Amino acid sequence: MHFLDGALLPENQEKLVITAAPYGPQWEPGDFPSDIAVTIEEQVQKAVDCYNAGATVLHFHAREDDGSGCKNLDRFNEILSRLKQAVPDMIIQVGGSISFAPVEEGAPAEWLSDEKRHMLARLKPTPEQVTVAVNTGQMNTVEIMTPEDRAGTSFERKAVYDAYEEMVVPAGPAWLREHLAQLAANGIQPHFQITMKSGLVTLERLIRQGIYKGPLNVNWVALSGGFDNPDPYSMMEFIRLLPDGSTLTLEALMRACLPINTMAIAMGLHVRCGIEDTLWGPKGEHISSVKQIEQLVRISRELGRGVASAKEARAIFKIGTQYQTTEQTLAELRYPTAHRPLRPALAERKVAA
């Protein structure tokens, strides 16, 4: 991405798209009882509250009636149907892990099987987006947590801490190719969750090989513990590799969320917030998902940048758009397309072969 003269002026920026992540499958209901939705009615109302506060994308995970993380796609379908009625204009973005919460004390925190995650392409009603990881890697979400972050939560228990310390994101090449194909066949847009610049390089190769042909909406997921660290140097190196025709949402963890999101707003990028990312405000106080959204709306308005409506967010993310050819994809994303001429020695080897 380039930042030319005037790029930091609000009149030259897209309106801000706010993604709300209010479900937080890693937390137990007792970790923040006033804000963790458990029943289906509460989960639907949470979406309504986030939309009314200014969020236009809902990052969705489901819970069972006992408050545990839901891994049952029939229940996902039931809640999705209710969400489509309650917030019909909101972009529903289903979390690609389904739920990584341990099924019982001492069990691992893990993403579901490749085949189970492929079933996200067959959810009914169809969500607008499913998040897609690129490249298998460590997802140690507790590495960056401080004792204050864990205080009063289930993460004070050793079994929970140990489970999340060892979590891994499974996103190998064969799975990724098949997953993208199934999502495209069902008209679902991938929202790529990229954890470091090597993931962007892999994704660019997939585009140049014709494996993915569509808009490029990316989250920079800066959680440390195998992912990029949430700091300005890592952030700018990542941004530098993105093409100008893509969109970028910044995502961090715990009290790094607000400063990272503030930088995103100032730079014309997009933001994600909610209790999946942090329970804590700038002074270490509990802060609900709705309050986090309201906070980002205020900051954006102070900087003179408008907040996108649901219709505007759909246009910014190009919901429903797929491209026909690799050449069209490269042109729309504004990747360079010119190839350097072959070196003479290499050309000779090709002729000989």
TIDOGU-747148 format. One record per residue (C-alpha): residue number from 1; residue in three letters; x negated, y negated, z. Coordinates in Angstrom, 3 decimals. Each point is the difference from the previous one (the first is absolute). Layout:
[nuro NUM; "ALA"; [X; Y; Z]]
...
END
This chain:
[nuro 1; "MET"; [0.000; 0.000; 0.000]]
[nuro 2; "HIS"; [-1.181; -3.491; -0.807]]
[nuro 3; "PHE"; [0.547; -3.149; 2.033]]
[nuro 4; "LEU"; [-0.191; -2.906; -2.424]]
[nuro 5; "ASP"; [0.451; -3.688; 0.779]]
[nuro 6; "GLY"; [3.335; -0.484; 1.701]]
[nuro 7; "ALA"; [0.409; 3.674; 0.923]]
[nuro 8; "LEU"; [0.469; -0.882; 3.678]]
[nuro 9; "LEU"; [2.697; -2.573; -0.701]]
[nuro 10; "PRO"; [3.475; 1.364; 0.784]]
[nuro 11; "GLU"; [1.539; -1.263; -3.231]]
[nuro 12; "ASN"; [-2.384; 2.283; -1.919]]
[nuro 13; "GLN"; [0.723; 3.110; 2.069]]
[nuro 14; "GLU"; [2.676; 2.666; -0.179]]
[nuro 15; "LYS"; [2.552; -0.179; 2.752]]
[nuro 16; "LEU"; [-0.896; 2.141; 2.999]]
[nuro 17; "VAL"; [1.273; 3.583; 0.097]]
[nuro 18; "ILE"; [0.281; 1.290; 3.569]]
[nuro 19; "THR"; [-0.021; 3.754; 0.551]]
[nuro 20; "ALA"; [1.480; 1.083; 3.326]]
[nuro 21; "ALA"; [-1.216; 3.240; 1.586]]
[nuro 22; "PRO"; [2.326; 0.176; 3.015]]
[nuro 23; "TYR"; [0.190; 3.751; 0.656]]
[nuro 24; "GLY"; [-3.515; 0.925; 1.158]]
[nuro 25; "PRO"; [0.028; 3.816; -0.067]]
[nuro 26; "GLN"; [-3.132; 0.175; 2.165]]
[nuro 27; "TRP"; [1.736; -1.628; 2.961]]
[nuro 28; "GLU"; [2.312; 1.744; 2.430]]
[nuro 29; "PRO"; [3.264; -1.785; 0.888]]
[nuro 30; "GLY"; [-1.280; -0.765; 3.495]]
[nuro 31; "ASP"; [-2.954; -1.946; -1.421]]
[nuro 32; "PHE"; [2.259; -2.967; -0.865]]
[nuro 33; "PRO"; [3.579; 0.986; 0.956]]
[nuro 34; "SER"; [1.590; -3.303; -0.994]]
[nuro 35; "ASP"; [-1.291; 0.152; -3.575]]
[nuro 36; "ILE"; [-0.408; 3.641; -1.031]]
[nuro 37; "ALA"; [3.132; 1.089; -1.853]]
[nuro 38; "VAL"; [1.050; 3.601; 0.674]]
[nuro 39; "THR"; [3.563; 0.702; -1.139]]
[nuro 40; "ILE"; [0.988; -0.315; -3.643]]
[nuro 41; "GLU"; [2.099; -3.036; 0.875]]
[nuro 42; "GLU"; [-2.964; -1.655; 1.697]]
[nuro 43; "GLN"; [-2.314; 0.772; -2.914]]
[nuro 44; "VAL"; [2.433; -1.538; -2.480]]
[nuro 45; "GLN"; [0.571; -3.053; 2.184]]
[nuro 46; "LYS"; [-3.767; -0.485; 0.279]]
[nuro 47; "ALA"; [-0.175; -0.270; -3.790]]
[nuro 48; "VAL"; [2.819; -2.559; 0.003]]
[nuro 49; "ASP"; [-1.745; -2.060; 2.690]]
[nuro 50; "CYS"; [-3.307; 0.049; -1.881]]
[nuro 51; "TYR"; [1.698; -1.040; -3.238]]
[nuro 52; "ASN"; [1.823; -2.859; 1.698]]
[nuro 53; "ALA"; [-3.304; -1.182; 1.509]]
[nuro 54; "GLY"; [-1.638; -0.272; -3.437]]
[nuro 55; "ALA"; [-1.420; 3.427; -0.947]]
[nuro 56; "THR"; [0.912; 1.258; -3.472]]
[nuro 57; "VAL"; [-1.875; 3.342; 0.050]]
[nuro 58; "LEU"; [0.797; 2.698; 2.568]]
[nuro 59; "HIS"; [-2.769; 2.521; 0.673]]
[nuro 60; "PHE"; [2.115; 2.946; 1.073]]
[nuro 61; "HIS"; [-0.588; 2.929; 2.310]]
[nuro 62; "ALA"; [2.808; 1.850; 1.775]]
[nuro 63; "ARG"; [0.498; 1.318; 3.528]]
[nuro 64; "GLU"; [2.009; 2.886; 1.357]]
[nuro 65; "ASP"; [2.676; -0.654; 2.630]]
[nuro 66; "ASP"; [-2.466; 0.968; 2.741]]
[nuro 67; "GLY"; [-2.383; -2.736; -1.179]]
[nuro 68; "SER"; [-2.588; 2.306; -1.571]]
[nuro 69; "GLY"; [-1.383; -0.637; -3.469]]
[nuro 70; "CYS"; [2.299; 1.432; -2.673]]
[nuro 71; "LYS"; [-1.436; 2.458; -2.532]]
[nuro 72; "ASN"; [3.426; 1.085; -1.313]]
[nuro 73; "LEU"; [0.704; -1.481; -3.434]]
[nuro 74; "ASP"; [3.744; 0.639; 0.304]]
[nuro 75; "ARG"; [0.029; -2.496; 2.861]]
[nuro 76; "PHE"; [-2.087; -2.376; -2.128]]
[nuro 77; "ASN"; [2.702; 0.219; -2.680]]
[nuro 78; "GLU"; [2.724; -0.682; 2.558]]
[nuro 79; "ILE"; [-1.729; -3.100; 1.363]]
[nuro 80; "LEU"; [-0.977; -1.211; -3.482]]
[nuro 81; "SER"; [3.652; 0.120; -1.007]]
[nuro 82; "ARG"; [0.904; -2.132; 3.015]]
[nuro 83; "LEU"; [-2.841; -2.428; -0.707]]
[nuro 84; "LYS"; [1.101; -0.455; -3.615]]
[nuro 85; "GLN"; [3.409; -1.057; 1.272]]
[nuro 86; "ALA"; [-1.284; -2.235; 2.802]]
[nuro 87; "VAL"; [-2.869; -1.771; -1.865]]
[nuro 88; "PRO"; [0.726; 0.632; -3.688]]
[nuro 89; "ASP"; [-2.420; -2.643; -1.280]]
[nuro 90; "MET"; [-2.963; 1.030; 2.142]]
[nuro 91; "ILE"; [-2.862; 1.979; -1.573]]
[nuro 92; "ILE"; [-0.096; 3.343; 1.816]]
[nuro 93; "GLN"; [-3.568; 1.275; 0.199]]
[nuro 94; "VAL"; [-0.227; 3.522; 1.425]]
[nuro 95; "GLY"; [-3.166; 0.807; 1.938]]
[nuro 96; "GLY"; [-1.929; 2.622; -1.938]]
[nuro 97; "SER"; [-1.053; 2.014; 3.047]]
[nuro 98; "ILE"; [3.718; 0.649; 0.800]]
[nuro 99; "SER"; [-1.088; 0.111; 3.654]]
[nuro 100; "PHE"; [-3.445; 0.646; 1.403]]
[nuro 101; "ALA"; [1.208; 0.163; 3.623]]
[nuro 102; "PRO"; [-0.964; 3.197; 1.889]]
[nuro 103; "VAL"; [2.918; 2.414; 0.318]]
[nuro 104; "GLU"; [-0.845; 0.698; 3.655]]
[nuro 105; "GLU"; [-2.560; -0.857; 2.666]]
[nuro 106; "GLY"; [-3.416; 1.226; -1.077]]
[nuro 107; "ALA"; [0.990; 0.505; -3.647]]
[nuro 108; "PRO"; [-1.995; -1.827; -2.698]]
[nuro 109; "ALA"; [1.032; -3.287; -1.545]]
[nuro 110; "GLU"; [0.190; 0.964; -3.646]]
[nuro 111; "TRP"; [1.579; -0.885; -3.309]]
[nuro 112; "LEU"; [2.381; 2.582; -1.420]]
[nuro 113; "SER"; [-0.937; 2.497; -2.706]]
[nuro 114; "ASP"; [-0.597; -0.978; -3.617]]
[nuro 115; "GLU"; [3.228; 1.646; -1.144]]
[nuro 116; "LYS"; [2.092; -1.581; 2.764]]
[nuro 117; "ARG"; [-1.315; -3.448; -0.945]]
[nuro 118; "HIS"; [0.821; 0.653; -3.669]]
[nuro 119; "MET"; [3.622; 0.348; 1.153]]
[nuro 120; "LEU"; [0.036; -3.747; 0.710]]
[nuro 121; "ALA"; [0.455; -0.401; -3.773]]
[nuro 122; "ARG"; [3.358; 1.765; 0.341]]
[nuro 123; "LEU"; [1.504; -2.041; 2.838]]
[nuro 124; "LYS"; [3.617; -1.028; -0.570]]
[nuro 125; "PRO"; [0.849; -2.813; -0.132]]
[nuro 126; "THR"; [-3.248; -0.843; -1.748]]
[nuro 127; "PRO"; [-2.238; -2.496; 1.836]]
[nuro 128; "GLU"; [-1.668; -2.759; -1.972]]
[nuro 129; "GLN"; [-3.491; 0.933; 1.191]]
[nuro 130; "VAL"; [-1.989; 2.766; 1.667]]
[nuro 131; "THR"; [-3.409; -0.804; 1.438]]
[nuro 132; "VAL"; [-2.829; 1.994; -1.574]]
[nuro 133; "ALA"; [-3.459; 0.564; 1.477]]
[nuro 134; "VAL"; [-3.006; 0.380; -2.283]]
[nuro 135; "ASN"; [-2.857; 2.351; 1.004]]
[nuro 136; "THR"; [-0.110; 2.250; 3.033]]
[nuro 137; "GLY"; [-1.568; -1.625; 3.061]]
[nuro 138; "GLN"; [-0.131; -0.434; 3.742]]
[nuro 139; "MET"; [2.853; -1.999; 1.591]]
[nuro 140; "ASN"; [-1.199; -0.468; 3.559]]
[nuro 141; "THR"; [2.525; -2.589; 1.152]]
[nuro 142; "VAL"; [-1.295; -0.170; 3.563]]
[nuro 143; "GLU"; [-3.582; -1.013; -0.813]]
[nuro 144; "ILE"; [0.842; -3.704; -0.108]]
[nuro 145; "MET"; [2.509; 0.126; 2.888]]
[nuro 146; "THR"; [-1.103; -1.594; 3.259]]
[nuro 147; "PRO"; [1.007; 1.264; 3.447]]
[nuro 148; "GLU"; [2.399; -2.967; 0.112]]
[nuro 149; "ASP"; [1.622; 1.156; -3.271]]
[nuro 150; "ARG"; [0.628; 3.438; 1.503]]
[nuro 151; "ALA"; [1.075; -1.204; 3.433]]
[nuro 152; "GLY"; [3.510; 1.082; 0.956]]
[nuro 153; "THR"; [0.428; 2.119; -3.161]]
[nuro 154; "SER"; [-0.116; 3.684; -0.843]]
[nuro 155; "PHE"; [-3.527; -0.547; -1.346]]
[nuro 156; "GLU"; [-1.254; -0.038; 3.591]]
[nuro 157; "ARG"; [0.578; 3.767; -0.009]]
[nuro 158; "LYS"; [-3.086; 1.891; -1.141]]
[nuro 159; "ALA"; [1.943; 2.422; -2.208]]
[nuro 160; "VAL"; [1.564; -2.850; -1.994]]
[nuro 161; "TYR"; [-3.278; -1.919; -0.274]]
[nuro 162; "ASP"; [-1.875; 3.104; -1.150]]
[nuro 163; "ALA"; [2.653; 0.841; -2.610]]
[nuro 164; "TYR"; [-0.207; -3.392; -1.704]]
[nuro 165; "GLU"; [-3.779; -0.150; 0.283]]
[nuro 166; "GLU"; [-0.242; 3.068; -2.267]]
[nuro 167; "MET"; [2.734; -0.885; -2.522]]
[nuro 168; "VAL"; [-0.839; 0.384; -3.698]]
[nuro 169; "VAL"; [1.782; -1.361; -3.090]]
[nuro 170; "PRO"; [0.279; 2.794; -2.624]]
[nuro 171; "ALA"; [0.006; -1.640; -3.460]]
[nuro 172; "GLY"; [-2.141; 2.075; -2.319]]
[nuro 173; "PRO"; [-0.160; -0.419; -3.790]]
[nuro 174; "ALA"; [2.348; 2.838; -1.040]]
[nuro 175; "TRP"; [2.649; -0.998; 2.533]]
[nuro 176; "LEU"; [-0.257; -3.667; -0.998]]
[nuro 177; "ARG"; [0.426; 0.693; -3.718]]
[nuro 178; "GLU"; [3.049; 2.181; 0.604]]
[nuro 179; "HIS"; [1.515; -2.404; 2.536]]
[nuro 180; "LEU"; [-0.263; -2.964; -2.367]]
[nuro 181; "ALA"; [1.593; 2.047; -2.772]]
[nuro 182; "GLN"; [2.938; 1.043; 2.186]]
[nuro 183; "LEU"; [0.598; -3.524; 1.279]]
[nuro 184; "ALA"; [-0.062; -1.407; -3.549]]
[nuro 185; "ALA"; [2.420; 2.686; -1.225]]
[nuro 186; "ASN"; [2.491; -1.088; 2.666]]
[nuro 187; "GLY"; [-0.413; -3.750; -0.491]]
[nuro 188; "ILE"; [-1.750; -0.605; 3.345]]
[nuro 189; "GLN"; [-2.801; -2.534; 0.135]]
[nuro 190; "PRO"; [-3.155; 0.957; 1.928]]
[nuro 191; "HIS"; [-1.285; -2.608; 2.411]]
[nuro 192; "PHE"; [-3.639; 0.911; 0.345]]
[nuro 193; "GLN"; [-1.498; 0.137; 3.488]]
[nuro 194; "ILE"; [-3.713; -0.549; -0.615]]
[nuro 195; "THR"; [-2.415; 0.183; 2.902]]
[nuro 196; "MET"; [-3.290; -1.080; -1.585]]
[nuro 197; "LYS"; [-1.402; -1.119; -3.327]]
[nuro 198; "SER"; [-0.817; 3.549; -1.157]]
[nuro 199; "GLY"; [3.751; 0.621; -0.109]]
[nuro 200; "LEU"; [0.413; -2.931; -2.383]]
[nuro 201; "VAL"; [-2.688; 1.457; -2.260]]
[nuro 202; "THR"; [1.809; 3.361; -0.046]]
[nuro 203; "LEU"; [3.303; -1.704; -0.729]]
[nuro 204; "GLU"; [-1.472; -2.006; -2.882]]
[nuro 205; "ARG"; [-1.316; 3.227; -1.530]]
[nuro 206; "LEU"; [3.463; 1.581; 0.271]]
[nuro 207; "ILE"; [1.436; -2.994; -1.854]]
[nuro 208; "ARG"; [-2.663; 0.090; -2.718]]
[nuro 209; "GLN"; [0.588; 3.744; -0.446]]
[nuro 210; "GLY"; [3.734; -0.608; -0.507]]
[nuro 211; "ILE"; [1.017; 1.867; 3.152]]
[nuro 212; "TYR"; [1.746; -3.042; 1.481]]
[nuro 213; "LYS"; [1.882; -2.518; -2.145]]
[nuro 214; "GLY"; [1.800; -2.617; 2.049]]
[nuro 215; "PRO"; [-0.295; -3.099; 2.188]]
[nuro 216; "LEU"; [-2.841; -0.026; 2.510]]
[nuro 217; "ASN"; [1.249; -0.819; 3.481]]
[nuro 218; "VAL"; [-2.656; 0.637; 2.628]]
[nuro 219; "ASN"; [-0.266; -0.093; 3.779]]
[nuro 220; "TRP"; [-3.490; -0.513; 1.411]]
[nuro 221; "VAL"; [0.233; 2.235; 3.069]]
[nuro 222; "ALA"; [-2.667; -1.231; 2.412]]
[nuro 223; "LEU"; [0.225; 2.174; 3.108]]
[nuro 224; "SER"; [-3.670; 0.992; 0.463]]
[nuro 225; "GLY"; [-0.603; 3.619; 0.992]]
[nuro 226; "GLY"; [-0.784; 1.121; -3.557]]
[nuro 227; "PHE"; [1.764; -2.958; -1.630]]
[nuro 228; "ASP"; [-1.329; -3.497; -0.628]]
[nuro 229; "ASN"; [-0.423; -2.190; 3.052]]
[nuro 230; "PRO"; [2.406; -2.975; 0.300]]
[nuro 231; "ASP"; [-2.570; -2.744; -0.506]]
[nuro 232; "PRO"; [-0.433; -2.762; -2.615]]
[nuro 233; "TYR"; [-3.072; 1.553; -1.662]]
[nuro 234; "SER"; [1.715; 3.357; -0.626]]
[nuro 235; "MET"; [3.175; -1.795; -1.051]]
[nuro 236; "MET"; [-1.650; -2.207; -2.608]]
[nuro 237; "GLU"; [-2.040; 2.856; -1.481]]
[nuro 238; "PHE"; [3.245; 1.939; -0.448]]
[nuro 239; "ILE"; [1.848; -2.977; -1.497]]
[nuro 240; "ARG"; [-2.856; -0.590; -2.452]]
[nuro 241; "LEU"; [0.609; 3.399; -1.649]]
[nuro 242; "LEU"; [3.733; -0.437; -0.601]]
[nuro 243; "PRO"; [1.186; -1.136; -3.437]]
[nuro 244; "ASP"; [1.915; -3.264; -0.272]]
[nuro 245; "GLY"; [3.157; 1.788; -1.138]]
[nuro 246; "SER"; [0.385; 1.917; 3.268]]
[nuro 247; "THR"; [1.578; -0.940; 3.317]]
[nuro 248; "LEU"; [-1.732; 0.443; 3.341]]
[nuro 249; "THR"; [1.504; 0.384; 3.451]]
[nuro 250; "LEU"; [-2.326; -0.055; 3.006]]
[nuro 251; "GLU"; [0.510; 2.470; 2.845]]
[nuro 252; "ALA"; [-1.948; 0.201; 3.246]]
[nuro 253; "LEU"; [0.410; 1.458; 3.474]]
[nuro 254; "MET"; [0.745; -1.358; 3.460]]
[nuro 255; "ARG"; [-0.955; -3.604; 0.704]]
[nuro 256; "ALA"; [-1.960; -0.256; -3.254]]
[nuro 257; "CYS"; [3.356; -0.075; -1.828]]
[nuro 258; "LEU"; [0.832; -3.668; 0.565]]
[nuro 259; "PRO"; [-3.361; -1.480; -1.076]]
[nuro 260; "ILE"; [-0.175; 2.275; -3.050]]
[nuro 261; "ASN"; [3.579; -0.882; -0.963]]
[nuro 262; "THR"; [-0.675; -3.708; 0.495]]
[nuro 263; "MET"; [-2.928; 0.229; -2.426]]
[nuro 264; "ALA"; [2.222; 1.873; -2.449]]
[nuro 265; "ILE"; [2.628; -2.731; 0.100]]
[nuro 266; "ALA"; [-2.574; -2.759; -0.542]]
[nuro 267; "MET"; [-1.552; 1.869; -2.943]]
[nuro 268; "GLY"; [3.253; 0.697; -1.844]]
[nuro 269; "LEU"; [0.046; 3.704; 0.867]]
[nuro 270; "HIS"; [2.782; 1.926; 1.738]]
[nuro 271; "VAL"; [0.435; 1.327; 3.545]]
[nuro 272; "ARG"; [1.157; 2.959; 2.024]]
[nuro 273; "CYS"; [1.040; -0.070; 3.660]]
[nuro 274; "GLY"; [2.013; 1.962; 2.545]]
[nuro 275; "ILE"; [-0.540; 2.339; 2.903]]
[nuro 276; "GLU"; [-1.527; 2.696; -2.213]]
[nuro 277; "ASP"; [-2.984; -2.336; -0.237]]
[nuro 278; "THR"; [0.044; -1.710; 3.385]]
[nuro 279; "LEU"; [1.994; -0.243; 3.206]]
[nuro 280; "TRP"; [-1.931; -3.050; 1.101]]
[nuro 281; "GLY"; [0.131; -3.738; -0.574]]
[nuro 282; "PRO"; [-3.014; -2.339; -0.012]]
[nuro 283; "LYS"; [-0.122; -0.216; 3.795]]
[nuro 284; "GLY"; [0.460; 3.719; 0.577]]
[nuro 285; "GLU"; [3.748; -0.248; 0.566]]
[nuro 286; "HIS"; [2.544; 2.414; -1.455]]
[nuro 287; "ILE"; [1.357; -1.336; -3.285]]
[nuro 288; "SER"; [2.877; 1.574; -1.910]]
[nuro 289; "SER"; [0.053; 0.637; -3.737]]
[nuro 290; "VAL"; [2.548; -2.783; -0.503]]
[nuro 291; "LYS"; [-2.091; -2.481; 1.982]]
[nuro 292; "GLN"; [-3.031; 0.900; -2.113]]
[nuro 293; "ILE"; [1.963; -0.715; -3.179]]
[nuro 294; "GLU"; [1.254; -3.317; 1.353]]
[nuro 295; "GLN"; [-3.560; -0.927; 0.950]]
[nuro 296; "LEU"; [-1.262; 0.599; -3.555]]
[nuro 297; "VAL"; [2.916; -1.937; -1.503]]
[nuro 298; "ARG"; [-0.943; -2.989; 2.193]]
[nuro 299; "ILE"; [-3.674; 0.186; -0.990]]
[nuro 300; "SER"; [0.880; 0.216; -3.689]]
[nuro 301; "ARG"; [2.291; -3.000; 0.229]]
[nuro 302; "GLU"; [-2.638; -1.984; 1.888]]
[nuro 303; "LEU"; [-2.341; 0.639; -2.931]]
[nuro 304; "GLY"; [2.697; -1.083; -2.446]]
[nuro 305; "ARG"; [0.402; 3.468; -1.518]]
[nuro 306; "GLY"; [3.488; 1.325; -0.614]]
[nuro 307; "VAL"; [1.208; 3.410; 1.163]]
[nuro 308; "ALA"; [1.319; 2.270; -2.744]]
[nuro 309; "SER"; [3.642; 0.978; -0.135]]
[nuro 310; "ALA"; [0.824; 3.639; -0.689]]
[nuro 311; "LYS"; [0.560; -0.782; -3.681]]
[nuro 312; "GLU"; [-3.315; -1.867; -0.190]]
[nuro 313; "ALA"; [-1.845; 2.824; 1.794]]
[nuro 314; "ARG"; [1.328; 2.502; -2.535]]
[nuro 315; "ALA"; [-1.311; -2.184; -2.811]]
[nuro 316; "ILE"; [-3.410; -0.469; 1.659]]
[nuro 317; "PHE"; [-0.426; 3.759; 0.529]]
[nuro 318; "LYS"; [1.553; 0.753; -3.428]]
[nuro 319; "ILE"; [2.406; 2.541; 1.477]]
[nuro 320; "GLY"; [1.376; 2.319; -2.677]]
[nuro 321; "THR"; [-2.792; -0.725; -2.492]]
[nuro 322; "GLN"; [-2.110; 2.680; -1.655]]
[nuro 323; "TYR"; [-2.421; -0.509; -2.872]]
[nuro 324; "GLN"; [-0.083; 2.096; -3.155]]
[nuro 325; "THR"; [-3.711; 0.232; -0.749]]
[nuro 326; "THR"; [-3.379; -0.244; 1.658]]
[nuro 327; "GLU"; [-0.784; -3.048; -2.122]]
[nuro 328; "GLN"; [3.152; -1.770; 1.157]]
[nuro 329; "THR"; [-0.778; 0.856; 3.639]]
[nuro 330; "LEU"; [-3.535; -1.377; -0.233]]
[nuro 331; "ALA"; [1.278; -3.173; -1.677]]
[nuro 332; "GLU"; [2.817; -0.577; 2.519]]
[nuro 333; "LEU"; [-2.343; 0.543; 2.951]]
[nuro 334; "ARG"; [-2.656; -2.139; -1.704]]
[nuro 335; "TYR"; [-2.758; 2.550; 0.234]]
[nuro 336; "PRO"; [-2.837; -0.555; -2.524]]
[nuro 337; "THR"; [0.462; 2.210; -3.035]]
[nuro 338; "ALA"; [-3.096; -0.654; -2.157]]
[nuro 339; "HIS"; [-2.526; 2.832; -0.092]]
[nuro 340; "ARG"; [-3.728; -0.520; -0.300]]
[nuro 341; "PRO"; [-1.483; 1.549; -3.133]]
[nuro 342; "LEU"; [-1.689; 3.344; 0.535]]
[nuro 343; "ARG"; [-3.749; -0.081; 0.502]]
[nuro 344; "PRO"; [-1.751; 1.451; -3.083]]
[nuro 345; "ALA"; [-1.412; 3.006; 1.841]]
[nuro 346; "LEU"; [3.416; 0.852; 1.434]]
[nuro 347; "ALA"; [1.626; -0.329; -3.425]]
[nuro 348; "GLU"; [-2.576; 2.379; -1.451]]
[nuro 349; "ARG"; [0.736; 2.586; 2.717]]
[nuro 350; "LYS"; [3.721; -0.250; -0.731]]
[nuro 351; "VAL"; [-0.589; 0.573; -3.749]]
[nuro 352; "ALA"; [-2.239; 2.974; 0.739]]
[nuro 353; "ALA"; [2.591; 1.534; 2.282]]
END
